[in-house]
Each structure stands twice: as structure tokens, then as C-alpha cells.
Amino acid sequence: METQVFEAAEVQDLSAAAVALQAAAANYRVMAFQGEMGMGKTTLIKVFCTLLGVQDEMSSPTFSIVNEYLSGDGKSIYHFDFYRLKNETEALDMGYEDYFYSGNLCLIEWPEKIASLLPPNHLLIKISENNRGREIHLIPPSLT
């Protein structure tokens, strides 16, 4: 896979990126969403999870650190928000390996907080602002 770039001026523009994430999920069970506060990481994750058939209420797990959703086919999806972690030891203490290596989809906000713990085969999703809205880069591990 090569880097893919999507532009999103409005929330409805996120669907193309979500479809690309759905296709990438066959090869990448861990997806790391990186971007400044307010860039739309959680919003993109919600659009993606809706595409996967999630019916659960979705929100950023800022305080709980991880939320579990069920996809339309009954598989677990784990949504992490590591913003409040002080160090990687806190992720170790919560048993991150059980999630990351479970074979279930793991969607991670603020992956830079646990950079050395990320599996080598993860997809990086970088979201940044441009003069037309947001730019979303899907970056495979060979290019990170």
C-alpha cells in the first residue's frame, strides 16, 4: 500500500477516507490516528465505525482510555485515547498487548504517547489542517 491522501472540508467528506480505512483493515488491525487537538480524530473514527456496522454510542475514551464497540458482524473494536497517559508504563499496566495482539481492530488516538509500544505493522493516519479543511494521510508502516 502506498500513502493515500484525502481532503475533508466537511464531515460528509470523511466517507472516502473511512472506505479506504475499511479496505486497509484487512491488512492492519492496529490503526494509529495522529493529529492536534480538534483535528477530527474521533469524528473520523465514528464515521469509520459506522461503516463497520457499529450501533453502540461512540465517544472518545479520554477518561476510560479504552472503549469497546461491536461491529455489525459481532467482532470487537477497541478505541483508545492515550492523551491523558503520563508515560508508557500506564499502557503496560492496563495490558495493552492483550488488545493490540488480539486480532481485533484497535483504533488509537494520541499514538505518540505510546510510540515504542505500537506493533510494527500498524497503519498511521495523520490528520492536519489545510486551507480547505482537513487533510488525511493513510501511511503504511514501510513509510513511517
C-alpha positions as CSV (number, residue, x, y, z in Angstrom):
1,M,0.0,0.0,0.0
2,E,1.2,3.5,-0.8
3,T,0.3,6.6,1.1
4,Q,-3.2,7.8,0.4
5,V,-4.3,11.4,0.9
6,F,-7.9,12.6,1.4
7,E,-9.3,16.1,1.8
8,A,-12.2,16.8,4.0
9,A,-13.8,20.2,4.2
10,E,-17.0,18.9,5.8
11,V,-17.9,15.8,8.0
12,Q,-19.6,14.2,5.0
13,D,-16.2,14.3,3.1
14,L,-14.8,11.8,5.6
15,S,-16.6,8.9,4.0
16,A,-13.9,8.4,1.3
17,A,-11.2,8.1,4.0
18,A,-13.4,5.7,6.0
19,V,-13.9,3.5,3.0
20,A,-10.1,3.4,2.5
21,L,-9.7,2.5,6.2
22,Q,-12.2,-0.3,5.8
23,A,-10.2,-1.7,2.9
24,A,-6.9,-1.3,4.9
25,A,-8.4,-3.1,7.9
26,A,-7.8,-6.5,6.2
27,N,-4.1,-5.8,6.5
28,Y,-3.8,-3.6,9.5
29,R,-5.5,-4.5,12.8
30,V,-3.9,-1.5,14.6
31,M,-4.6,2.0,13.3
32,A,-2.9,5.0,14.9
33,F,-4.7,8.3,14.5
34,Q,-2.4,11.3,14.9
35,G,-3.3,15.0,14.9
36,E,-3.6,18.0,17.1
37,M,-6.5,18.5,19.4
38,G,-9.7,19.2,17.4
39,M,-8.4,17.8,14.1
40,G,-11.2,15.3,13.9
41,K,-9.6,12.0,15.0
42,T,-12.7,10.9,17.0
43,T,-15.0,12.1,14.2
44,L,-13.2,10.0,11.6
45,I,-13.2,7.0,13.9
46,K,-17.0,7.4,14.4
47,V,-17.6,7.5,10.6
48,F,-15.3,4.5,10.1
49,C,-17.1,2.5,12.9
50,T,-20.5,3.4,11.5
51,L,-19.3,2.0,8.2
52,L,-18.3,-1.2,10.0
53,G,-21.9,-1.5,11.4
54,V,-21.3,-0.3,14.9
55,Q,-24.6,0.5,16.6
56,D,-23.1,1.4,20.0
57,E,-22.8,5.0,21.2
58,M,-19.4,6.1,20.2
59,S,-17.3,8.7,22.0
60,S,-13.6,9.4,22.7
61,P,-12.5,7.3,25.7
62,T,-10.5,10.2,27.1
63,F,-11.1,9.2,30.7
64,S,-11.7,5.5,30.4
65,I,-8.7,5.1,28.0
66,V,-10.4,2.4,26.0
67,N,-14.0,1.8,24.7
68,E,-15.2,-1.4,23.2
69,Y,-17.7,-1.5,20.3
70,L,-19.2,-4.3,18.4
71,S,-19.1,-4.3,14.6
72,G,-22.0,-5.3,12.5
73,D,-20.6,-8.9,12.4
74,G,-20.2,-9.1,16.2
75,K,-16.4,-8.5,16.3
76,S,-14.9,-6.3,19.0
77,I,-13.4,-3.0,18.0
78,Y,-11.2,-1.2,20.6
79,H,-11.0,2.6,20.6
80,F,-8.1,4.0,22.7
81,D,-7.4,7.6,23.7
82,F,-3.9,7.8,25.3
83,Y,-4.0,11.6,25.7
84,R,-4.0,11.5,29.5
85,L,-1.2,9.0,29.9
86,K,1.8,10.3,31.7
87,N,4.1,7.6,30.4
88,E,4.1,4.2,28.6
89,T,4.2,2.3,31.8
90,E,0.5,3.2,32.2
91,A,-0.3,1.4,28.9
92,L,1.8,-1.5,30.1
93,D,-0.2,-1.6,33.4
94,M,-3.5,-1.7,31.5
95,G,-2.4,-4.7,29.5
96,Y,-2.3,-3.0,26.1
97,E,-0.7,-6.2,24.5
98,D,-4.0,-8.1,25.1
99,Y,-5.8,-5.6,22.9
100,F,-3.1,-4.9,20.2
101,Y,-2.4,-8.6,19.6
102,S,-5.9,-9.9,19.9
103,G,-6.6,-9.8,16.2
104,N,-9.4,-7.3,16.8
105,L,-9.4,-3.9,15.3
106,C,-7.6,-1.3,17.5
107,L,-8.1,2.4,16.8
108,I,-5.7,4.6,18.7
109,E,-5.8,8.3,19.4
110,W,-2.6,10.0,20.5
111,P,-0.3,7.1,19.5
112,E,2.7,9.3,20.0
113,K,2.2,8.8,23.8
114,I,3.0,5.1,23.3
115,A,5.2,5.2,20.2
116,S,7.6,2.4,21.2
117,L,4.7,0.1,22.1
118,L,3.0,0.2,18.7
119,P,3.2,-3.0,16.7
120,P,5.4,-2.7,13.7
121,N,2.6,-3.5,11.3
122,H,0.3,-0.5,12.1
123,L,-1.4,2.0,9.8
124,L,-0.7,5.6,10.6
125,I,-3.5,8.1,9.9
126,K,-2.2,11.7,10.1
127,I,-4.8,14.4,10.2
128,S,-3.8,18.0,9.7
129,E,-5.4,21.3,8.7
130,N,-5.0,22.9,5.3
131,N,-6.7,26.0,3.8
132,R,-9.6,23.8,2.6
133,G,-10.3,22.0,5.8
134,R,-8.5,18.8,6.8
135,E,-6.0,16.6,5.1
136,I,-5.9,12.9,6.0
137,H,-2.9,10.8,5.2
138,L,-3.0,7.0,5.4
139,I,0.6,5.9,5.8
140,P,1.7,2.3,5.8
141,P,4.4,1.1,8.1
142,S,7.0,0.9,5.3
143,L,6.8,4.7,5.0
144,T,6.7,5.8,8.7
